[in-house]
Structures are given as structure tokens and as C-alpha cells.
């Protein structure tokens, strides 16, 4: 009898296991295979994608980058598995299915637990079948890639892959069925980024789907049209666990399902589908199992698109403030007036910081080669309600991109 059984060893499942072990629980982690340990992020998503992107920035070619990705993934995965097992975690390889709400069937063997966390993740959404079409994550399994690409979908994944492929001097054409790319981001930031990507030679068309485009003139189509829950073989219905109309596992603010003692976190909930929010959700689940009564709170959680340049935001942006009738002030500037932008070769950079009428920083957005790093500082400001005066009076090293943050507030 385990205190906790976890289905899935992606970002959410691994973090759940770490937190539970730290809390003194007896824990079982079930993952389909050793090869899939680490989930999409480690094996096919965040890690290989950002590794390829960073390598392309230094003008490396696909044939030089490709062999190194498996070494990096292995160097992360193997010590992680060993450290978890050394910490007392039981790992079982195989497909898990609910036999009952507190009993899992893994390849015919039953495991009972007082609590269960469903962290089975998500899968790419298949919007078409075509001999030339692949899912974005499958690109990293190809030793060679062609010269011209149609990317279907202009969310995080589509835009990041567009930058990656353009960095390899490929022909890149992105189509998006909605009116705008990256709909969760501030419209001003999106317009600026789109103009930059267009200038680089990336063609982007909105309000257009594959049926209006086809494969003429393209060697490969990359499907980046969203995700769907990875739940079809879990037996959720037999366990009485409710899902919404699209199949995402339904949870309350404590991340507990309608079945007491059964929790869900990460992509499978269909909420904020990011590795680090999955980890935060995992901590909430385990804390509630330990009786600490924690609820979801995403204040100060940043988001970033790792395009070239990258784009990041946190908190309440101008368009959100207007919709919510929040009186606010905006501090914004491109990077061209700051010497560090020339030193760091980041002349496409842009920043906007939003404060309420009392001067508390409530949001920020950045376009920069270092947006992912810079936004973390502003995330800290939003989370801790730092005011403009304090940030304005801070000293930052010169010449760095971070020094632009207090300077834009002058």
C-alpha cells in the first residue's frame, strides 16, 4: 500500500515524486517506458527545442546539432532516475489504468495507494493527415530535414519552430486559422514580433487553414496546432473521474478531481500548459495530500515564446488592464536609446512596464534576445508588489540589458 501513486513521469509527475518523498510519503511512479521518462518536455519538447535554437544562433548546422541532443537528454535523465530511486521512489515501467479509484493496473499487476495523482500529460493535436506532414516534436527524430516548410499553427510551438528553421536558412511559411498569432500575448508585443519575423523572411498568414494552402511548394508540413489530453487508456470513466467537454481532467482550485484523494496536475488539466506551472501544480497537489491546504495561484507567473528574438510577459498587460477597468500607467521604450542594446546586439528589443495608480508594478512585456531572463526580474516585482520608485532607484551593471529596466522608468 502506497501513500501516493503517480501516473506519468513528465515535469508534473517528477516534481510530485520529489515533493512527496521530501514529505516522507511512500511513493510509486508509473511511466510507460524508460525512454519516455521525463515526458514531452525532456524528450521531444522544451529541452531539445531550446538546445537546437541556441545551437542555431551560433550558426551550427542540423547535421552537427542532431547527434548531440541524445547526449544532453541522457545526461539529464540518467542521474535524475538514479537520484529518485536512491531517495526511496519505486518506479514501475508500463501503462497504467485505473482498476478502481485507488487501485492502478499496470500490465496486469495491481498497485493500491491512498492517493493518486494523474500527470499523464498531453499529445499533439492531429489536424490533418498527409504524407508530408509531421508533428513538430517529431522533427527532432530526423537526421536530415528538407529545405521548405509549411508550419500549421502560430502558437508557442509554431512560432518557435519558425525561428529555428529560419535560423537554418530554410524557407518558412506559417499559417494560423485564428485572426492573430500568439493569442494569449499582449497585442502590441505580438504586432512588433510579427513585424520582426516578417523582416527576417518568415511568411505568416492568419485566418487561413491547410485547406486554403495545401502542400504545393513545400517539402514538409509541421503540425503545431495545439494539444489534446493523454487520457484515452487510463480508465478515467471506470474510476468515476470527470473530464470536461474536450477531455481535460476537471479539478477544483486544490487540483483535486471529483473523486476524493485523486488529483491531477500538468498538461492533463488543460490549464497553463508549461513545464514550470506543471511543477507548481505538482507541489500544490502534494501539499494538499499532506494536509497543508494549498490552492492554485498563478500571480507573477511569466510566459515566454522562445522565438528569435524571444518575447515574454507577466501579470496584467495594457489590453488586460483596459478590459478590467484597472487605472494604470505605462512605461515603454524600444532598446535603441540604450547603449547596452548595441553592445549586446539587441536593437530589436522593446519593453513595456505597467503600474497601477499607486505605483505598484502589475505587469510587463519584453521583446529581446534575453526576454526569458529579463522577465524573471519583473515577475518577482509583480509577485511581491514592488513599486516603480524602488525599481527605479536600483542599480544594475553596465552595459547589460537588465539596466534598461530601471532606466525605462525614469
N, C-alpha and C positions, 0 to 999 in steps of 0.2 A: 504494500500500500504506500503510494507516494503522497506527499503533501501537495505536489503540483506536477501536472503533466503538460508539456508544451508541444503544440503541433506546429512544426516549421522552424528551421534554423536560419532564417534571414536576420535582418537587423533587429526586428522586434523580438523574435524568438531568442536570439543570443543574448540580448540585453535583459530579457525576462529571466533567463537562466542565471546570469551574473547576479542580478538583484536578489533573486530567490536564494541562491547559495549564500550570499552575504547576509541574508536574513535568517540563516540557519535551517532552511527548508530542505527536505529530501526531494530531489527534482529529477524528472525524466524528460528528456528532449528527444522528439521523434523527427527525423528528417529522411527524405526519400532515399538519398544515397550520399556517400562521402563526396562525390563530385559536385552535388548540388548544395552542400553545406556552405553557408554564407549567403544564400539566396541570390536574387537577381542583382542586387547592388554589387556584391563582391565578384560574382562570376560573369555577368553579362551587362551590368549597368554602370553605376557610378564609377567604380574603380577602373575598369578598362576604358570607359569613355573619356574620363578625365586624364588618364595616362596617355591615351592616343592624342587628345587635344594638346596637352602640354608638349608632347614629343613633336607634333606637327609645327608648333610655334618655333621650334629650333631647327626647322627645315629638314627633319628626318623623313624618310620615305616609308611607305607602308611595309615593304619587304624587310626593312630594318627594325621597325617597331613591333611587328607581329610576333616574332619568336620570344620577345621579352615579356609579353603580357602574362603568359602562363607562369613564368618565374616569379613575377610580382604577386600574382594571386596565390600561388603555393606558399610563398614566403609569409603571407598574411595568414593563410588558412591553417597550415600545419601547427604552428605554435599555439594558435587560438584553441584548436581542438584539444591539444595536449594539456593546456593550462586549465581548461574547463573540466576535463576528466580528472586531472590531478586535484582539483578543488572539490571533487565528490559528485560531479554530474554524471548520470547514466545516459548514454546516447544509444538510441536504437535506430538502425537503418531500415527503412521500409515505408510503405504507405499506411498512414493512419486513417482509421474510420471509427466513428462513434458506434459502439455497441449499445451503450446507454449513456445518459448524460455524464456519468463519472467513470465510465469504462471505455478504454480505447482498444480496438482490434488492430494489431499491426502484423500483417502477414500471417493471420491465424492465431496469434498469441495475444492473450488479454492482459491489459495493464489497468489497474484501478488507481484512482487518485482522488483526493478530497476536493481539489480544484483543477480546472483545466483552462489553459489559455490557447485560443485559436490565433495563430500567427502565420497562416499559410500563404500570405502574400497575394500577388495578382499576376495576371498573364497579359500579354499584348492582345489588343482587340483586333480581330481579323475583319477588315472591312472589304477585302476583295481577295480573290484567288486568281493568280496569273503566273505563268511560268517565269517571268522576270521579277516577281515580287517577293521580297523577304521582310521579316520583321527587323526593326532597327537593331535589336540586340543580337541578331544572328550575323550581322556584318562582321563582328569580331571573330567569328569562326572561319572566315575566308582568308586563305593565304594570299589571294590575289583579288583585286577589285577592278571593275571596268572604269570607263572614262566619263560617262554621263549618267546623271541620277535624277530621278523624279522622287521627291520626298512628299509623302502624303500625310499631312498634319503639321500644324505650325504651333504646337505647344512646346514645352520644355525640350522634349526629345528631338522633335523635328528641327527646331532652330539650332540646337547644339550640334546635331549631325550635319546640318547645312554648313556651319562654320568649320567643322572637322574636315569635311570633304572638299570645301573650297580651299582650305589650307594645304590640301594635297594637289591643288590645281585641277580639280575636277569640274565639270560642268554641273551646276546645281540649280534645280528648279523646284520651288516649294509651292504646294497648293494647300489651301485651307478652306473648308466649306463654310466656316463662320465669317462674319464681317471683319474681324480683326485677328491678328496673331496674338498669342500670349494673353488671353482674355482676363486672367487674374491679376495682371500687372497694370500699373498706372498708365493711362492712355498717352500722357506726354512722354514718358520714358519709352513706351513701345514705338511711338512715331519716330523718335530720334534714332532708336536702334534699327528700325526697319530701313530708314534712310541710309544709315551707315552700311548695313548689309547689302542694300541695293548698289551702293557706290563700289563695294568690293566685287560686284559682279554676280551676286546671288539674286536670282529672279524669284519674286514672291507674288503669288496671286491669291487673293481672298475671294470668298463667295464662289468657289469653284471646287468641284469634286472630280474624281477619277473619270467618271463617265463623260465629262466635258473635255477631258485632256487626252487620255489614252497613252500608249507607250511609244508612239511614233517619235523617233529622235532620241530615245533614252535606252541605255543599256540595262538599267536596273531601276526598280521602284522600291523605295524604302518605306515601309508602313510604320508610321508613328502617330497613330490615330487614337491614342488613349489606351486604357487598361480595363480589364474585367476581373472579377474576383476569382481566386483559385480555390473553389469550394466544391466542385461538382462531385468529387469522390469521397467527401468527408462524412456523409451521412447526417448532415445537419437536421434534416427533416425528421429522421428517426429519433434524434435526440431532443426534438422539440425546439430547436434553436431557430429563432425568427431571422429572416433576411428581408431587405426592402425590395421594391419592385425591380431593381436592377441586379439583385443577388448579393449585395453587400451585407455583411453581418451587422445587424442592428444592435447598438449598445446605448446605455444611458451615459450620463456625464461621468460616472465612475468606471466606464468602459466594461461594465458587466452586461451580459446578454439578458434576455428574458428568463433564462434558466439560472437559478441561484448557484453561484460558485463557478460558473462558466464565463470567462472573459474573452475579449478579442482586442487585438491591437495591430497597428501597422496597416499596410495597404488593404487588407481584407475587410477593413471597416469602411473603406471608400472616403475617408476624411482627408486630412492633409497627407498626401502620399509622398512623403520624403523620408529618407533613412533616419535622419535625426529626430523627426517628430515621431517616427515609429519607436525609437528608443525612449523618448519621453513618455509615450503612451505605455510602453512596457513597464516603466518604473511606477506609473500610476496603478496599473493592474496589480503588480506585486505588493505595493504599499497597501492596497485595499485588502488583499489576501491576508496580509499581516495585521490587519485591523486598524490601519492608520487613517482611513477615510479621506482619500485624496480624490480630487476631481480634475477634469480637463481644464487647462488654462494655456492658451497659445499667445498670450500677450508677450510682445517682444520677440516672437519667433520670426527670423528673417527668411527670405526666399531668394534664390539666385538662379539665373539662367547662365550656364557656362558657355555662352557664345563668345565670339571674338569681335569686339570687346564683350565682356560679360555685363550682365545687368542684374541688380539686386534691389530689394526693397524690404521695408519693415514697417509695421504699425499702420497708422492712418495717413494715407496719401491725399493730395488735394481733392481729387474727384470723390473720394470717400467722405472727406470732411464736408464737402458741399452737400452730398446726399443725406448725411446725418445731421445737417444744420449745426455743425460744430464751427464756432467762430475761430478763425485761425490766421496765422501769418506764415508766409512762405519765404524762405531764403534759398535762392537758387543761382547757379552760375555754371557756365562751361569751364573747362580747365585751362583755356587758352591764356587767361590773365595771370596764371601762376607759373613761376619758373620751374617748379618741380615737374610739371607736366611735360616740359621739353626735355628735361634731364631723363625722365622715366619713359619718354616716348609714348605719352598717353594723351595726345592732343584731341582725341575724340571724346574725352571724358566730360561728364556732366554730373551735377549733384543738386538735389533739392532736399531741404530740411523743413519739416512742418512743425510748428509750435502752437500751443493754444494761447489764449489771451493772457494767461498768467506767465507765459514764457516757458512752460514745460514742453519738452520735445515729445511729440506724439507719433512722428513718423519720418521716414526718409527714403529717398530713392537715389541710386547711383548707376551710372554707366561708366565703366572703367576696366582696364585690363586687370585691375586689382579689386573689382567690386565685391567679390566674395569675402575678401579680407576686411575691407573698409566698412562693410555693412555691419560687421560684428560689433564694432565700437558703438555704432548708432543703435544697434539692438540693445546693448547694455544701457544706453541713455533712455530709451523708451521704457524698458523694463523697470528701471529704477527712478523714473520720472525726473531725470536730470534737467535742469533749466538751461536756457540759452546762455545766460551770464556765466555760469560755471564752465560750460564747454568753451565759450568764447575766450575765457581767461586762461585756458590750458595751453601749455607749451608742447609743441611737437617737434621732432627732429627735422632739420632742413638739410638737404632738399628731399623730402619724401611726399608721397601722395597724401598721406594721412594729415599733413599740415594744412591741406586745403580745407578740411572740415571746420576748424575754428575760424579760419580766415574768411570763409563764406558768410559767417555770422556777423562780421564787422559792419 
